[in-house]
């Protein structure tokens, strides 16, 4: 049997192409052999930038568990595309609050990274429960 040499990113991409049930089956098999590796692959499957692929409803549900201050901090290191995507899908008052944080005084990188880590921990839990699904622009919903 050939050894897989693609790394975490490639393994994550491969799993993303599977259906939810197939992906969970493969991850549970990996988890049985190497729980740490399964967690690393799962983290690699969902990145902070992927938040732009959440539906409006899913973003609203996520924001019930994340403070706007935490989101604003984390968005400081997000791409302009991610910032615009989120800011265009929240209420005007939420947008103002997030923009105040984005335009505020400089923050230490470790505080910003900590905010992103907190958000991603919540996102990963919600993905595992099936509460969040990331949709590309061309994905068709039925």
Backbone as JSON Lines, residues from 0, in Angstrom:
{"i":0,"aa":"X","n":[0.84,-1.19,0.0],"ca":[0.0,0.0,0.0],"c":[0.88,1.24,0.0]}
{"i":1,"aa":"X","n":[0.59,2.19,-0.87],"ca":[1.38,3.4,-0.99],"c":[1.14,4.29,0.23]}
{"i":2,"aa":"X","n":[2.19,4.98,0.63],"ca":[2.09,5.87,1.78],"c":[1.61,7.24,1.31]}
{"i":3,"aa":"X","n":[0.68,7.82,2.03],"ca":[0.15,9.13,1.7],"c":[1.17,10.18,2.13]}
{"i":4,"aa":"X","n":[1.58,11.03,1.2],"ca":[2.6,12.04,1.51],"c":[2.08,13.45,1.27]}
{"i":5,"aa":"X","n":[0.79,13.61,1.25],"ca":[0.23,14.9,0.89],"c":[0.15,15.91,2.01]}
{"i":6,"aa":"X","n":[0.16,15.49,3.25],"ca":[0.07,16.43,4.35],"c":[-1.36,16.69,4.79]}
{"i":7,"aa":"X","n":[-1.46,17.49,5.84],"ca":[-2.77,17.78,6.44],"c":[-3.7,18.51,5.48]}
{"i":8,"aa":"X","n":[-3.2,19.51,4.79],"ca":[-4.06,20.29,3.9],"c":[-4.67,19.42,2.81]}
{"i":9,"aa":"X","n":[-3.87,18.55,2.25],"ca":[-4.36,17.68,1.18],"c":[-5.36,16.67,1.72]}
{"i":10,"aa":"X","n":[-5.09,16.13,2.91],"ca":[-6.03,15.19,3.53],"c":[-7.36,15.89,3.81]}
{"i":11,"aa":"X","n":[-7.29,17.13,4.29],"ca":[-8.5,17.9,4.58],"c":[-9.29,18.16,3.3]}
{"i":12,"aa":"X","n":[-8.59,18.52,2.22],"ca":[-9.25,18.75,0.94],"c":[-9.94,17.49,0.45]}
{"i":13,"aa":"X","n":[-9.25,16.38,0.59],"ca":[-9.82,15.1,0.17],"c":[-11.11,14.8,0.93]}
{"i":14,"aa":"X","n":[-11.07,15.01,2.25],"ca":[-12.25,14.75,3.08],"c":[-13.39,15.71,2.79]}
{"i":15,"aa":"X","n":[-13.06,16.93,2.44],"ca":[-14.1,17.91,2.12],"c":[-14.9,17.5,0.9]}
{"i":16,"aa":"X","n":[-14.31,16.7,0.03],"ca":[-15.0,16.25,-1.16],"c":[-15.99,15.12,-0.91]}
{"i":17,"aa":"X","n":[-15.97,14.57,0.29],"ca":[-16.86,13.46,0.64],"c":[-18.19,13.98,1.18]}
{"i":18,"aa":"X","n":[-19.18,13.11,1.21],"ca":[-20.44,13.47,1.86],"c":[-20.2,13.51,3.36]}
{"i":19,"aa":"X","n":[-21.11,14.1,4.1],"ca":[-20.96,14.2,5.55],"c":[-20.79,12.84,6.22]}
{"i":20,"aa":"X","n":[-21.59,11.87,5.81],"ca":[-21.5,10.53,6.41],"c":[-20.17,9.87,6.08]}
{"i":21,"aa":"X","n":[-19.74,9.99,4.82],"ca":[-18.46,9.4,4.42],"c":[-17.32,10.05,5.18]}
{"i":22,"aa":"X","n":[-17.37,11.36,5.27],"ca":[-16.31,12.11,5.96],"c":[-16.23,11.68,7.43]}
{"i":23,"aa":"X","n":[-17.39,11.57,8.07],"ca":[-17.4,11.18,9.49],"c":[-16.89,9.76,9.67]}
{"i":24,"aa":"X","n":[-17.22,8.88,8.76],"ca":[-16.74,7.5,8.85],"c":[-15.21,7.45,8.74]}
{"i":25,"aa":"X","n":[-14.66,8.18,7.77],"ca":[-13.2,8.21,7.6],"c":[-12.54,8.86,8.81]}
{"i":26,"aa":"X","n":[-13.1,9.97,9.28],"ca":[-12.52,10.64,10.45],"c":[-12.58,9.76,11.69]}
{"i":27,"aa":"X","n":[-13.65,9.0,11.87],"ca":[-13.74,8.13,13.05],"c":[-12.73,6.99,12.95]}
{"i":28,"aa":"X","n":[-12.46,6.51,11.73],"ca":[-11.42,5.48,11.57],"c":[-10.05,6.05,11.89]}
{"i":29,"aa":"X","n":[-9.79,7.26,11.41],"ca":[-8.51,7.92,11.73],"c":[-8.42,8.17,13.23]}
{"i":30,"aa":"X","n":[-9.54,8.63,13.82],"ca":[-9.57,8.92,15.26],"c":[-9.26,7.68,16.09]}
{"i":31,"aa":"X","n":[-9.73,6.52,15.63],"ca":[-9.46,5.27,16.36],"c":[-7.96,4.94,16.35]}
{"i":32,"aa":"X","n":[-7.29,5.29,15.27],"ca":[-5.85,5.01,15.16],"c":[-4.99,6.12,15.76]}
{"i":33,"aa":"X","n":[-5.43,7.37,15.54],"ca":[-4.61,8.52,15.96],"c":[-5.53,9.71,16.22]}
{"i":34,"aa":"X","n":[-6.04,9.85,17.45],"ca":[-6.98,10.93,17.77],"c":[-6.43,12.33,17.5]}
{"i":35,"aa":"X","n":[-5.15,12.52,17.76],"ca":[-4.54,13.84,17.54],"c":[-4.55,14.19,16.06]}
{"i":36,"aa":"X","n":[-4.2,13.22,15.23],"ca":[-4.19,13.46,13.78],"c":[-5.59,13.77,13.27]}
{"i":37,"aa":"X","n":[-6.59,13.04,13.77],"ca":[-7.97,13.29,13.34],"c":[-8.38,14.72,13.69]}
{"i":38,"aa":"X","n":[-8.01,15.17,14.86],"ca":[-8.35,16.54,15.28],"c":[-7.63,17.56,14.4]}
{"i":39,"aa":"X","n":[-6.36,17.3,14.09],"ca":[-5.59,18.23,13.25],"c":[-6.19,18.31,11.84]}
{"i":40,"aa":"X","n":[-6.6,17.18,11.3],"ca":[-7.22,17.17,9.98],"c":[-8.53,17.94,10.02]}
{"i":41,"aa":"X","n":[-9.32,17.7,11.05],"ca":[-10.62,18.37,11.16],"c":[-10.44,19.88,11.28]}
{"i":42,"aa":"X","n":[-9.44,20.31,12.05],"ca":[-9.17,21.75,12.16],"c":[-8.76,22.33,10.82]}
{"i":43,"aa":"X","n":[-8.01,21.56,10.06],"ca":[-7.55,22.02,8.75],"c":[-8.7,22.12,7.75]}
{"i":44,"aa":"X","n":[-9.73,21.31,7.96],"ca":[-10.87,21.3,7.05],"c":[-11.68,22.59,7.12]}
{"i":45,"aa":"X","n":[-11.67,23.24,8.24],"ca":[-12.44,24.47,8.43],"c":[-11.49,25.58,8.87]}
{"i":46,"aa":"X","n":[-11.39,26.6,8.04],"ca":[-10.51,27.73,8.32],"c":[-11.34,28.97,8.64]}
{"i":47,"aa":"X","n":[-10.73,29.93,9.29],"ca":[-11.42,31.17,9.65],"c":[-12.02,31.84,8.41]}
{"i":48,"aa":"X","n":[-11.3,31.84,7.31],"ca":[-11.77,32.46,6.07],"c":[-13.05,31.81,5.54]}
{"i":49,"aa":"X","n":[-13.31,30.58,5.95],"ca":[-14.51,29.87,5.49],"c":[-15.79,30.47,6.05]}
{"i":50,"aa":"X","n":[-15.7,31.34,7.02],"ca":[-16.9,31.96,7.59],"c":[-17.68,32.72,6.52]}
{"i":51,"aa":"X","n":[-17.01,33.14,5.46],"ca":[-17.72,33.86,4.39],"c":[-18.69,32.96,3.65]}
{"i":52,"aa":"X","n":[-18.58,31.65,3.82],"ca":[-19.46,30.71,3.14],"c":[-20.68,30.32,3.98]}
{"i":53,"aa":"X","n":[-20.84,30.9,5.16],"ca":[-22.01,30.6,5.97],"c":[-23.23,31.34,5.42]}
{"i":54,"aa":"X","n":[-24.38,30.7,5.53],"ca":[-25.61,31.39,5.16],"c":[-25.86,32.48,6.2]}
{"i":55,"aa":"X","n":[-26.75,33.41,5.87],"ca":[-27.08,34.49,6.81],"c":[-27.6,33.9,8.12]}
{"i":56,"aa":"X","n":[-28.48,32.91,8.02],"ca":[-29.07,32.28,9.21],"c":[-27.98,31.63,10.07]}
{"i":57,"aa":"X","n":[-27.06,30.9,9.44],"ca":[-26.0,30.25,10.2],"c":[-25.07,31.27,10.84]}
{"i":58,"aa":"X","n":[-24.79,32.36,10.14],"ca":[-23.97,33.42,10.71],"c":[-24.67,34.03,11.92]}
{"i":59,"aa":"X","n":[-25.98,34.26,11.81],"ca":[-26.74,34.8,12.94],"c":[-26.69,33.85,14.14]}
{"i":60,"aa":"X","n":[-26.86,32.56,13.88],"ca":[-26.8,31.57,14.96],"c":[-25.42,31.55,15.61]}
{"i":61,"aa":"X","n":[-24.39,31.65,14.79],"ca":[-23.02,31.66,15.32],"c":[-22.79,32.89,16.18]}
{"i":62,"aa":"X","n":[-23.32,34.03,15.75],"ca":[-23.11,35.28,16.49],"c":[-23.83,35.29,17.84]}
{"i":63,"aa":"X","n":[-24.74,34.35,18.05],"ca":[-25.38,34.23,19.37],"c":[-24.38,33.68,20.39]}
{"i":64,"aa":"X","n":[-23.34,33.02,19.91],"ca":[-22.36,32.4,20.79],"c":[-21.01,33.11,20.79]}
{"i":65,"aa":"X","n":[-20.88,34.11,19.94],"ca":[-19.61,34.84,19.82],"c":[-19.91,36.32,20.04]}
{"i":66,"aa":"X","n":[-19.13,36.96,20.88],"ca":[-19.34,38.4,21.07],"c":[-18.84,39.16,19.85]}
{"i":67,"aa":"X","n":[-19.45,40.3,19.6],"ca":[-19.02,41.13,18.47],"c":[-17.61,41.64,18.69]}
{"i":68,"aa":"X","n":[-17.25,41.85,19.94],"ca":[-15.89,42.3,20.25],"c":[-14.87,41.24,19.83]}
{"i":69,"aa":"X","n":[-15.18,39.97,20.13],"ca":[-14.29,38.88,19.74],"c":[-14.21,38.78,18.22]}
{"i":70,"aa":"X","n":[-15.36,38.88,17.56],"ca":[-15.38,38.81,16.1],"c":[-14.6,39.97,15.49]}
{"i":71,"aa":"X","n":[-14.81,41.16,16.01],"ca":[-14.09,42.33,15.5],"c":[-12.58,42.17,15.63]}
{"i":72,"aa":"X","n":[-12.14,41.67,16.78],"ca":[-10.7,41.42,16.97],"c":[-10.19,40.44,15.93]}
{"i":73,"aa":"X","n":[-10.9,39.33,15.78],"ca":[-10.46,38.28,14.87],"c":[-10.45,38.76,13.42]}
{"i":74,"aa":"X","n":[-11.4,39.6,13.05],"ca":[-11.47,40.08,11.68],"c":[-10.31,41.0,11.32]}
{"i":75,"aa":"X","n":[-9.58,41.48,12.3],"ca":[-8.41,42.32,12.03],"c":[-7.38,41.58,11.18]}
{"i":76,"aa":"X","n":[-7.34,40.26,11.3],"ca":[-6.39,39.5,10.5],"c":[-7.1,38.69,9.41]}
{"i":77,"aa":"X","n":[-8.37,38.96,9.23],"ca":[-9.12,38.3,8.16],"c":[-8.92,39.06,6.85]}
{"i":78,"aa":"X","n":[-9.21,38.39,5.76],"ca":[-9.08,39.03,4.45],"c":[-10.16,40.11,4.29]}
{"i":79,"aa":"X","n":[-9.91,41.09,3.42],"ca":[-10.95,42.1,3.15],"c":[-12.24,41.44,2.64]}
{"i":80,"aa":"X","n":[-12.11,40.37,1.88],"ca":[-13.28,39.66,1.37],"c":[-14.11,39.08,2.52]}
{"i":81,"aa":"X","n":[-13.45,38.5,3.51],"ca":[-14.17,37.95,4.67],"c":[-14.84,39.08,5.45]}
{"i":82,"aa":"X","n":[-14.1,40.15,5.71],"ca":[-14.68,41.29,6.44],"c":[-15.92,41.81,5.74]}
{"i":83,"aa":"X","n":[-15.81,42.03,4.43],"ca":[-16.95,42.55,3.67],"c":[-18.13,41.58,3.72]}
{"i":84,"aa":"X","n":[-17.83,40.3,3.58],"ca":[-18.88,39.29,3.59],"c":[-19.67,39.33,4.9]}
{"i":85,"aa":"X","n":[-18.96,39.4,6.0],"ca":[-19.63,39.41,7.31],"c":[-20.33,40.75,7.54]}
{"i":86,"aa":"X","n":[-19.64,41.84,7.26],"ca":[-20.23,43.16,7.51],"c":[-21.47,43.4,6.66]}
{"i":87,"aa":"X","n":[-21.55,42.8,5.5],"ca":[-22.71,42.97,4.63],"c":[-23.88,42.08,5.01]}
{"i":88,"aa":"X","n":[-23.68,41.19,5.98],"ca":[-24.75,40.26,6.35],"c":[-25.18,40.4,7.8]}
{"i":89,"aa":"X","n":[-24.76,41.46,8.46],"ca":[-25.21,41.71,9.83],"c":[-26.01,43.01,9.86]}
{"i":90,"aa":"X","n":[-26.69,43.22,10.96],"ca":[-27.49,44.44,11.09],"c":[-26.59,45.67,11.11]}
{"i":91,"aa":"X","n":[-27.19,46.83,10.87],"ca":[-26.44,48.08,10.85],"c":[-25.74,48.35,12.18]}
{"i":92,"aa":"X","n":[-26.43,48.06,13.28],"ca":[-25.82,48.32,14.6],"c":[-24.64,47.36,14.85]}
{"i":93,"aa":"X","n":[-24.8,46.11,14.45],"ca":[-23.69,45.15,14.6],"c":[-22.51,45.58,13.72]}
{"i":94,"aa":"X","n":[-22.82,46.01,12.53],"ca":[-21.78,46.45,11.6],"c":[-21.0,47.61,12.2]}
{"i":95,"aa":"X","n":[-21.7,48.59,12.77],"ca":[-21.04,49.74,13.39],"c":[-20.12,49.29,14.53]}
{"i":96,"aa":"X","n":[-20.63,48.38,15.36],"ca":[-19.83,47.91,16.5],"c":[-18.56,47.18,16.03]}
{"i":97,"aa":"X","n":[-18.71,46.33,15.03],"ca":[-17.55,45.6,14.5],"c":[-16.56,46.57,13.86]}
{"i":98,"aa":"X","n":[-17.07,47.54,13.1],"ca":[-16.19,48.51,12.45],"c":[-15.43,49.36,13.46]}
{"i":99,"aa":"X","n":[-16.07,49.7,14.59],"ca":[-15.38,50.45,15.64],"c":[-14.17,49.68,16.15]}
{"i":100,"aa":"X","n":[-14.33,48.38,16.31],"ca":[-13.22,47.54,16.78],"c":[-12.13,47.46,15.71]}
{"i":101,"aa":"X","n":[-12.56,47.3,14.45],"ca":[-11.6,47.21,13.35],"c":[-10.8,48.5,13.19]}
{"i":102,"aa":"X","n":[-11.44,49.64,13.42],"ca":[-10.79,50.93,13.24],"c":[-10.15,51.45,14.53]}
{"i":103,"aa":"X","n":[-10.3,50.71,15.62],"ca":[-9.77,51.13,16.91],"c":[-8.26,51.09,16.96]}
{"i":104,"aa":"X","n":[-7.73,51.34,18.14],"ca":[-6.27,51.35,18.29],"c":[-5.67,49.97,18.01]}
{"i":105,"aa":"X","n":[-4.4,49.96,17.65],"ca":[-3.73,48.68,17.38],"c":[-3.82,47.75,18.59]}
{"i":106,"aa":"X","n":[-3.85,46.44,18.3],"ca":[-3.92,45.41,19.34],"c":[-2.75,44.45,19.16]}
{"i":107,"aa":"X","n":[-2.3,43.86,20.26],"ca":[-1.26,42.84,20.14],"c":[-1.77,41.66,19.3]}
{"i":108,"aa":"X","n":[-0.91,41.13,18.47],"ca":[-1.27,40.02,17.59],"c":[-1.79,38.83,18.4]}
{"i":109,"aa":"X","n":[-1.21,38.57,19.57],"ca":[-1.64,37.4,20.35],"c":[-3.1,37.54,20.8]}
{"i":110,"aa":"X","n":[-3.58,38.75,21.06],"ca":[-5.0,38.95,21.42],"c":[-5.91,38.68,20.23]}
{"i":111,"aa":"X","n":[-5.46,39.08,19.06],"ca":[-6.24,38.86,17.85],"c":[-6.28,37.36,17.53]}
{"i":112,"aa":"X","n":[-5.13,36.71,17.64],"ca":[-5.06,35.26,17.4],"c":[-5.92,34.5,18.41]}
{"i":113,"aa":"X","n":[-5.92,34.95,19.65],"ca":[-6.73,34.31,20.69],"c":[-8.22,34.42,20.36]}
{"i":114,"aa":"X","n":[-8.62,35.57,19.85],"ca":[-10.02,35.77,19.46],"c":[-10.38,34.81,18.32]}
{"i":115,"aa":"X","n":[-9.49,34.69,17.36],"ca":[-9.75,33.78,16.23],"c":[-9.82,32.34,16.71]}
{"i":116,"aa":"X","n":[-8.94,31.97,17.63],"ca":[-8.94,30.61,18.18],"c":[-10.25,30.32,18.91]}
{"i":117,"aa":"X","n":[-10.73,31.3,19.69],"ca":[-12.0,31.13,20.4],"c":[-13.15,30.91,19.42]}
{"i":118,"aa":"X","n":[-13.17,31.69,18.36],"ca":[-14.24,31.56,17.36],"c":[-14.17,30.2,16.7]}
{"i":119,"aa":"X","n":[-12.97,29.79,16.31],"ca":[-12.83,28.52,15.58],"c":[-13.17,27.32,16.47]}
{"i":120,"aa":"X","n":[-12.94,27.42,17.76],"ca":[-13.33,26.33,18.67],"c":[-14.85,26.16,18.64]}
{"i":121,"aa":"X","n":[-15.57,27.26,18.66],"ca":[-17.03,27.22,18.61],"c":[-17.49,26.73,17.23]}
{"i":122,"aa":"X","n":[-16.86,27.22,16.19],"ca":[-17.21,26.81,14.82],"c":[-17.03,25.31,14.66]}
{"i":123,"aa":"X","n":[-15.89,24.77,15.1],"ca":[-15.62,23.34,14.96],"c":[-16.66,22.5,15.7]}
{"i":124,"aa":"X","n":[-17.04,22.92,16.89],"ca":[-18.07,22.19,17.64],"c":[-19.39,22.19,16.87]}
{"i":125,"aa":"X","n":[-19.74,23.34,16.3],"ca":[-21.0,23.44,15.57],"c":[-20.95,22.63,14.27]}
{"i":126,"aa":"X","n":[-19.78,22.58,13.64],"ca":[-19.63,21.77,12.42],"c":[-19.79,20.29,12.76]}
{"i":127,"aa":"X","n":[-19.14,19.87,13.86],"ca":[-19.25,18.47,14.29],"c":[-20.69,18.08,14.56]}
{"i":128,"aa":"X","n":[-21.48,19.0,15.11],"ca":[-22.89,18.72,15.41],"c":[-23.78,18.86,14.18]}
{"i":129,"aa":"X","n":[-23.21,19.32,13.08],"ca":[-23.99,19.52,11.87],"c":[-24.78,20.81,11.88]}
{"i":130,"aa":"X","n":[-24.47,21.72,12.8],"ca":[-25.2,22.98,12.92],"c":[-24.69,24.05,11.95]}
{"i":131,"aa":"X","n":[-23.48,23.85,11.43],"ca":[-22.92,24.78,10.46],"c":[-22.5,23.99,9.22]}
{"i":132,"aa":"X","n":[-22.82,24.55,8.07],"ca":[-22.43,23.98,6.79],"c":[-21.92,25.12,5.95]}
{"i":133,"aa":"X","n":[-20.76,24.93,5.35],"ca":[-20.17,25.98,4.54],"c":[-20.55,25.78,3.08]}
{"i":134,"aa":"X","n":[-21.14,26.81,2.48],"ca":[-21.63,26.73,1.12],"c":[-20.81,27.65,0.22]}
{"i":135,"aa":"X","n":[-20.3,27.09,-0.87],"ca":[-19.65,27.94,-1.87],"c":[-20.72,28.67,-2.65]}
{"i":136,"aa":"X","n":[-20.33,29.72,-3.35],"ca":[-21.3,30.52,-4.09],"c":[-22.06,29.7,-5.11]}
{"i":137,"aa":"X","n":[-21.42,28.67,-5.71],"ca":[-22.09,27.89,-6.75],"c":[-22.82,26.68,-6.2]}
{"i":138,"aa":"X","n":[-22.81,26.46,-4.88],"ca":[-23.55,25.33,-4.32],"c":[-25.04,25.56,-4.48]}
{"i":139,"aa":"X","n":[-25.73,24.52,-4.87],"ca":[-27.17,24.6,-5.07],"c":[-27.89,24.07,-3.85]}
{"i":140,"aa":"X","n":[-28.86,24.82,-3.38],"ca":[-29.66,24.41,-2.23],"c":[-31.02,23.91,-2.69]}
{"i":141,"aa":"X","n":[-31.52,22.89,-2.01],"ca":[-32.86,22.38,-2.32],"c":[-33.7,22.32,-1.06]}
